[in-house]
Amino acid sequence: MTQDLFLAETRPIDHDDKVDFGIRECLRVGSGKSFITFAGAGSGKTYSLKQALDFLRSRYSVDFTRKGKQIAVVTFTNNAADEIKDRIEQSTIFAVSTIHSFCWTSISGFNEDIRKWYQEKIPADLADLEDKERKGRAGKASDARKRSIIRLKEKLDWLSEPRSFVYDPNGVNVSQNSLSHADVLKIFSEFLITKPMMAEVIVNKYPFIFIDESQDTNKDVIAAFFQLQKTKDGQVVIGLMGDTMQRIFGGGEPDLGKTEPNGWMPFDKEMNHRSARRIVGLGNQIRSEDDQRQQYAREGAAEGIVRYFLLPYGVEDKDAVEAQIREKMQQVTSDPAWVDTDNDETAILLLEHKMAGRRLGFAELWEKLSKSDKIKDRISEGDNAELNFFSNIVFPLAEASLNERRAELMSILRAQRSPLLEASILESNVEDPLATARTAEHAFRNVVSKDQVTFREVLAVIAEHSLLGVPTKLRSFVAVADGDEAESAPDKIDEEVDTETEDEKPDTDEIAAWAEALETTFAQIQHYKRYIDEESVFRTHQGVKGNEFERVMVVMDDDEAGGFLFSYEQYFGVKELSAASQKKQDAGEETGLDRTRRLFYVTSTRAKQSLAHVIYTSNVAALKENLLSRKFARDDEIVDFQA
């Protein structure tokens, strides 16, 4: 194969203008032309969305403002919502929000329907938890299950009377009347299909609805929108935008893009404006084994550089080896930034948080939490309410307390609506209203100042003194003070904060994982926070979706990662498929190979100019042969590197 065949073809920068024109043809009230836009890596998906929104503003701004209508833009993450808001001019006709906030806005006020929904759901949850308790063994996990059973029974009893419900996208929904993140999506999906009034309200309010990152949006929500378009096709235009090859999370619709619903217009963006020709070519070769969608590089794009470093399992000092590889990439590319790990345009992508934990100092915490598939599956973007509670609230509170930053400490307590700042507590001591809070803070400081203090000890002092509201799943591990579960008044929903999509009902594995994780040292949370806030050069393969960097090093190490959702050894033909995976593949079901292929595509296409794949393997020769035969690598791109 000649070198040119490894390089993507090029096209003029305006090649995809036809897609934006086609989308505009759909953007007419009552057109009945909903659409799906497939936009691969670096294709300018957000640019096309902005073009569509600018077009709608110019056409409908005056009319929609007068009638109180809006254009809904629904995103998967808070960061995506911020990016869209930054790119469009401020206008009251745009309602940009995360999927959770949009769903909550739609169902809020349906209090009696929500109450009945829970009255049907909780008995099933109780039966499942009680069955697991009967089959389980005694211990901390069992104790937590028993407390969870008690709480569910109490909630069912609480639901015997009419109630109002609230929801906070902050992720710490601790009051009895708070909805969980997953339940918001479930209730919305069901109500949108079964309650004509809600569907009518939505299409009257939002004649145009755009759903970004549709491949990762909850499949039940997507199905509900398909049904909405089917029943209200003359009243609403829905635009889905995303890339099925970049579907990372388990909740997305796996068949999206394989078959379009009747009446929907499909559009394909074929350009990659981000990457050099060699990197776009690699992405195309990966996709040739999946959906066969191909991209072009920009006219005038650089050739780019890709290198593969194959290393056997058992390498002792991986940190030193990977530093040597970056030095080699510096020589190959003549780019000194390859050895600058503080450079914002350099990224080292790791397969699992466990690998980052070893390198940064939170390995034990991650090892314990990863025993729960649910936690492991949803943590890649920092989307875990309990960890966020420790990293975003408890750790900053500890820092403020230890460093005697009183104003910051009080700001955190106010923002988190600390029970100790409630009017009844403050009024109970007229001479010194903050006496109770001060006592609690001193006890908290005393605990967090200890070098080997555990998460459980920190959580215990918070709960004992009612310093903060404790997240639902963590309550089972501590004694919560009286009144902590009191019904709270609805608060204004802030659509700017991050959300997560885990079910708040803890399963057995999740309880067991937290039971062990809470016994590890609290000091790890500082290292975890630095990592998840992207203040280090390390990222995970999954969490990097949507990012781009001048230079990227991808570290693939199944042995160290120890996971089962992805397997580069199987994907590269070094290891045979398990019998279970082979059975799924024969039945046309998704396997780890499919997930790993998508991950390989996502990581490879983050790089703009240079890309290094570092692959640890049980069989270097077999891996090299596979890379060459599948045209992922040229022979001169595989570096003879001795660790």
Salt bridges, closest charged atoms under 4 A:
GLU9 OE1 - ARG11 NH2 3.38
ASP54 OD2 - LYS50 NZ 2.70
ASP54 OD1 - ARG57 NH2 2.97
ASP63 OD1 - ARG66 NH2 2.72
ASP63 OD1 - LYS67 NZ 3.40
GLU83 OE2 - ARG87 NH2 2.93
GLU89 OE2 - ARG57 NH2 4.00
GLU112 OE2 - ARG115 NH2 2.58
ASP113 OD1 - LYS195 NZ 2.99
ASP125 OD2 - LYS121 NZ 2.72
ASP128 OD2 - LYS132 NZ 3.34
ASP128 OD2 - LYS505 NZ 3.87
GLU130 OE2 - LYS153 NZ 3.55
ASP131 OD1 - ARG134 NH2 3.40
ASP131 OD2 - LYS135 NZ 3.23
GLU133 OE1 - ARG145 NE 2.68
ASP168 OD2 - ARG417 NH2 3.26
ASP183 OD1 - LYS121 NZ 3.81
GLU200 OE1 - LYS232 NZ 2.41
ASP212 OD1 - LYS45 NZ 2.74
GLU213 OE2 - LYS45 NZ 3.69
GLU213 OE1 - LYS545 NZ 3.41
ASP216 OD2 - LYS545 NZ 3.11
ASP243 OD1 - ARG287 NH2 2.79
ASP255 OD1 - LYS258 NZ 3.89
ASP268 OD1 - ARG293 NE 2.60
GLU270 OE1 - HIS15 NE2 2.65
GLU270 OE1 - LYS18 NZ 3.89
GLU289 OE1 - ARG630 NH2 2.79
ASP290 OD2 - ARG597 NH1 3.51
ASP291 OD2 - ARG287 NH2 2.61
ASP291 OD2 - ARG293 NH1 3.58
ASP319 OD1 - ARG358 NH2 3.43
ASP319 OD1 - ARG359 NE 3.88
GLU322 OE2 - ARG359 NH2 2.92
ASP335 OD2 - ARG551 NE 2.69
GLU345 OE1 - LYS608 NZ 3.76
GLU352 OE2 - LYS376 NZ 3.85
GLU408 OE1 - ARG405 NE 2.61
ASP432 OD2 - ARG438 NH1 2.82
GLU441 OE1 - ARG406 NH2 3.07
GLU441 OE2 - ARG445 NH2 3.19
ASP484 OD2 - ARG475 NH2 3.25
GLU485 OE2 - ARG151 NH1 2.44
GLU485 OE2 - ARG475 NH1 2.57
GLU487 OE1 - ARG163 NH1 3.54
ASP491 OD2 - ARG417 NE 3.53
GLU496 OE2 - LYS85 NZ 2.19
GLU500 OE1 - HIS181 NE2 3.85
ASP503 OD2 - LYS186 NZ 3.24
ASP507 OD2 - LYS374 NZ 3.94
GLU510 OE1 - LYS374 NZ 3.91
GLU510 OE2 - LYS473 NZ 2.78
GLU516 OE1 - LYS368 NZ 3.66
GLU516 OE1 - LYS371 NZ 2.77
GLU519 OE2 - LYS140 NZ 3.24
GLU519 OE2 - ARG456 NE 2.23
ASP533 OD2 - LYS529 NZ 3.03
GLU534 OE1 - ARG539 NE 3.86
GLU548 OE1 - ARG274 NE 2.93
GLU548 OE2 - LYS608 NZ 3.63
GLU550 OE2 - LYS608 NZ 3.69
ASP557 OD2 - LYS318 NZ 2.57
GLU560 OE1 - LYS318 NZ 3.30
GLU560 OE2 - ARG358 NE 2.75
GLU560 OE2 - ARG359 NH1 3.38
GLU590 OE1 - ARG247 NH2 2.55
GLU590 OE2 - ARG595 NH1 3.76
GLU590 OE1 - ARG598 NH1 3.00
ASP594 OD1 - ARG597 NH1 3.25
ASP636 OD1 - ARG634 NE 3.18
GLU637 OE2 - ARG278 NE 2.71
GLU637 OE2 - ARG634 NH2 3.45
